[in-house]
Amino acid sequence: MRKCSWNDQSGLFLPEMSLDYTPIKKLKQVQLQRLQATVCLAYQNVPLFRSRLDEKKLKPADIKTLEDIRLIPFSMKKDLRDTYPYGLFAVDMKEVVRLHASSGTTGKPIVVGYTQEDMDVWDQVVKRGLLATGYTSADIVQNFYGYGLFTGGLGIHGGLEALGATVIPVSGGNTERQVMIMKDFEVTAIAGTPSYFLRIIDVADKMGVDLRTLKIKRGLFGAEPWSDGMRDYIEERAGIKAFDIYGLSEIIGPGVGCECEHQNGIHIFEDHFYPEIIDPETLEPLPDGEEGELVISTLSKQAMPILRYRTRDITAIESTACPCGRTIRRIRKIGRRSDDMFIIRGVNVFPSQIETALLRAEKSLPHYQIVLDRKNHLDTAEVKVEVSREMLSDNMSDMDALSKRFSHSIEQILGVSVLVTLCEPGSLPRSEGKAKRVIDKRTQGGSL
Ligand code: DLL
């Protein structure tokens, strides 16, 4: 029987080992060994992976080359939902030192867990990202990613501490105080969602603070798509360099990959996360350079190893040389997804969650449409709900109460507030095929 423990395979797994500049041949060797150990761990300890491999008559020992990864079935968000909360954990609960959670496609979140070694890896990959973008231990960093179940705040926090920087764990919100802290605490670098930073820029403006005159030199932005136009705007308005960091809870959180100082794609920390690109329709693998859906397998995760996870993020792998000298490959900036999830103020939202909320409020599902926009650089979401004839009333206060019930129910599920507008029966457009539930005005024209 092949051993599953990374520690038993001499030198195979040291959290602090950085393979950013390793010759590709050596990198591939490490990837293969770790993949074999991961498949073994998943097969032995996670019933879902065992039955998936058994169905294909595949044993861990059949993974003899990196290409053999293609034999392994994909996994998806639904698998996390179906095994909620701990069904994909491969270790005893007593080994798990941290839980985080992210939006599922319904009312329930998906839950992810970490062993101490997973935490060490997480800190190290985020630290590698910070180093690649020029952060140093001398930096005073304001971290306005949300702290809590979201992986953003605490994930970036761990990397900053590993680097030895001074962290200000301010979390999101209270924008005037954010500006005050930036100024008074002589902040030299920041981290947070790009959409929230646009808001901070505006509020600073109103407060008469020109961010360009402060000491901030760089920012690490991610958790949602942001265009190169938005990057130019941020860099110009705040007088900083803006870098892209990518990640998802199912894999680890922030730190799956990060740009380097050349800002020409996100280097994936390939010694821990194995990337592939597939055609989202045919599910066939695509060669480097071609755009498709990003699929990731974890190579060192112990609490929750995951094989060939379909991220739904659309991008391409760049294997051309980067002037920074890193041999790990890059992915292009992510602009869209292959499913209907959208991200509003850093929070992942599925239309199905809105549906669950509407149903919960009224017990019958009205026709609805979600309109996303950006006002004063802040993402807004409006849910237009068609009231059915049964819900209609001449009494304004009944209608007010109905609208409040909808918005309260939505806020309870999503954790962000949205505007609910009631519409007359039959007034929302019907489509002949799939209902077009989401109108995203943020991506229709305009560079931000
Ligand atoms: O957003 C982890 C994270 C936190 C990444 C902080 C970077 C910074 P989730 O909440 O699970 O995890 O959401 C993951 O967010 O599949 C993408 O669709 C989107 N996403 C994350 N980073 C980027 C990025 C965190 N840099 C989902 N560009 C992913 C575009 C991003 N989309």
Residues whose N, C-alpha, C, O or C-beta is under 5 A from the ligand:
A	BS01	DLL	S102 T151 G152 F221 G222 A223 E224 P225 W226 D244 I245 Y246 G247 L248 S249 E250 G253 P254 T311 D313 I334
